[in-house]
Amino acid sequence: MPPRQVSWWGCRWPIWWPSSCAKTPEGWRNAGHGRIIRGISPCSCEAPMKVTQGYSGTQIALHWIVAVLIVMQFGFGDAIATAFDAASKGEEIAFNPMILQHVAGGALILLLGIWRLKLILTRGAPAAPEGGKPAAKILAKASTGMLYLFMLAMPISGSVAWFGGVEAAANMHNLGKIFLMLFVLLHIAGAVYHQVVLKDNLIARMMKAG
């Protein structure tokens, strides 16, 4: 019996997974019913991300816009933190444009981050460059994944804290900015490592559409 599947963002996701399957040039063949399932393994939940020669112009633009917004958020964060502490004590909050900029910037990062994820799932992304140590590649994938996680989690936790007055969300937001900074620095260090040590000109992929 073929596995039931649901479609999401162009991928077919099995609702249950057969116990035995094999990869063939045509797709995944289940040993139980012999049916070829293209694109996604019926025994795992790994989405088939397309591999492209380079990033699109939209992907590159989104990358740099979000990068600038994240840097700006760290600059505007102190004003909203002070205002949140004042509000939690019942004090009146005076209008501060930096608070508005922080809130608007967070909303933009969330929306653009979702857009970036959608483009990766639908258009794809370039394969990891050859060379380098396996541990470095694992670290690069992990740090990039965590960057996306915090790119979405930080605006959400900040919104819950600011608009809902939830102190736990504020604490998570304050802790999250430390981890976000860490993963941003790891991301930058990785780019420098590729450019200076491996000399593979990896940064060019984020400069010119391919």
KACOR-V96294 format. One record per pair of residues at least 24 apart in sequence whose ideal C-beta (glycine too) atoms are under 8 Angstrom apart, sorted by the first residue. I is the first residue (numbers start at 1). J is the second residue. D is the distance in whole Angstrom. If there is no record, write none. Layout:
i = (I:I)
j = (J:J)
d = (D:D)
This chain:
i = (1:1:2:2:2:2:3:3:3:5:9:9:9:10:10:11:11:11:11:11:12:12:12:13:13:13:14:14:14:17:17:17:17:18:18:19:47:49:49:49:49:50:50:50:51:51:51:51:52:52:52:52:52:53:53:54:54:54:54:54:55:55:55:55:55:55:56:56:56:57:58:59:59:59:59:59:59:60:60:60:60:62:62:62:62:63:63:64:65:66:66:66:66:66:69:69:69:69:70:70:70:70:72:72:73:73:73:73:73:74:74:76:76:76:77:77:80:80:81:84:84:84:87:88:88:102:103:103:103:106:106:106:106:107:107:109:109:109:110:110:110:110:113:113:113:113:114:116:117:126:126:129:129:129:129:131:131:132:132:136:136:139:139:140:143:143:143:143:144:146:146:147:147:147:147:150:150:150:150:151:154)
j = (32:33:30:33:35:37:30:37:42:37:118:121:122:121:122:39:40:47:48:121:37:39:40:40:45:47:40:42:45:42:43:44:45:42:43:43:121:120:121:124:125:123:124:125:124:125:126:127:123:124:125:126:210:126:210:126:205:208:209:210:125:126:205:206:209:210:119:123:209:209:119:116:119:120:123:125:209:206:207:208:209:112:115:116:119:116:206:206:112:109:112:113:116:151:105:108:109:112:109:151:180:184:101:105:102:105:106:109:154:177:181:101:102:105:102:177:158:162:174:161:162:170:165:165:167:158:158:159:162:154:155:158:159:155:159:151:154:155:151:152:155:156:148:151:152:155:152:148:148:205:210:194:198:200:202:198:200:194:198:190:193:186:190:190:183:186:187:190:187:179:183:180:183:184:187:176:179:180:183:180:180)
d = (8:6:8:6:5:8:7:8:5:8:7:5:6:7:6:7:6:5:6:7:7:6:6:7:7:8:7:5:8:6:5:7:8:6:6:7:7:7:7:6:7:7:3:8:6:7:7:5:7:4:6:6:7:7:5:6:6:7:6:2:7:7:6:7:6:7:7:6:6:4:7:7:5:8:7:8:8:6:7:8:6:6:6:5:7:7:6:7:6:6:5:7:7:7:5:6:5:8:7:8:7:7:7:6:6:5:7:7:8:7:7:5:4:7:6:7:8:7:7:7:7:6:7:7:7:8:8:8:7:7:4:5:7:6:8:6:7:6:8:6:4:7:7:4:5:8:7:8:7:6:7:7:8:5:6:6:6:8:6:8:7:7:8:5:5:4:6:7:7:7:5:8:5:7:6:6:6:4:6:8:6)
